[in-house]
Amino acid sequence: MVQQRRKQLVVKICCIIAAFVLWLVTSNDENLNVTYKISNIPIEIVNEDFLTQSGLVILPNQQFTTSLKITGKPSDVYSVKADQFKIVADLSIYALKKGDNKIPISIVKRPSSDISIINDNSMWINVKVDKYIEKTMPIVVKLKGNSKNGFSEGKPIVKPENAVVGGSEQYINSMSQVVADVDISNQDKNLTLKVPLIATDAAGVEIKELKVNPKVVDVVIPIQKTKEVSISVNTTGDLSNDFLLKAINLYKEKVMITGEPNDLVSVNTLETEPIDLSKFKSEKSYIKVKLKIPPKIKLVEDTDTIDGEVLLDKVIQKNLTLDIDSTNLGNGLSASLDTKTVSIVASGSETAISQLSADNIKCFVNLDSLGKGEHNLPINLEVPSDIDIISQNIKFVKVTIKEQGNGS
């Protein structure tokens, strides 16, 4: 049994050796042709300009390669490399359309005349074609970082202001902006730069498949000293008699200005354009107030208007009855009034009137330096500063002064 297995193993080994010897003989036989496949041979696209003139363009990101079967002597065939071939697809010869196009390719360079190409008469490639679009876009300067503390960047100046972007309709439709990126980190003086342009989509990602013309633009970034100043409100006109001014509230009390240091020194406040109070007829009105900007001074923010509100109080009236007091009566004297109360009509804002009572008003006659007898004296009223007395039923009162304990 063991001897039989050994005999089978010897037979197999002999067969392998014989096959190897046969391969050596045939592979080195220069009179015997062999066939070999060359893969990934690049294809050169020529005369793309003819396609652009027809309003078309090859869609980007396509890889054009092909394979060839060659035959010849072993020494010739096995030494051939893919880069020894030049294969072209000439776009000027064929009428192409948007979408997929099958285009023949031709071999214009081969490594040796001693090899034959088996499939050189039936070679094609598929080329995807799209509409060629050009679009004019405004150039957007995007600033990265922040200028040095105490300085501010002005509006960028870019020349030219527009760029022409060309390419496949598919990629043009995904374009959102043409951007020039400028880093202003820790800058404290004007920047003048040449900045490359890129086309980006809505997410800010560069679309490398598009061509931007010009490729580079000149950008100037003004960077100047800044200062924080307060806002002073100016008014004109008068409110109607039905209202009193409660407050003018600006939603921003201070703003940042920029300019040359010598110009900033003298500016501590910015005034508003006058607010015409005669136009307001309700208790609360929203306003936009324009700021007066001195020469050579600019606002750090783009807008020169401030939002705010005008608050008014309705004018209302209130009837009150007050006790009349006497003050400064001399020693040893007594006084009696023929009328002990006075009725008044007070006017003021709704807020002030709602808080007004008889306790807030002093009502008295002044008996200073008066002796016994009858005196016709004015009634004095002291009211809060935001209250007006519209009317009172009596303005004088008769006061009788006597010696205390003396009935006469």
Summary of the structure (lengths in Angstrom):
residues: 408
radius of gyration: 50.0
end to end distance: 169.2
largest distance: 170.8
contacts: 1108
relative contact order: 0.08
helix: 14%
strand: 51%
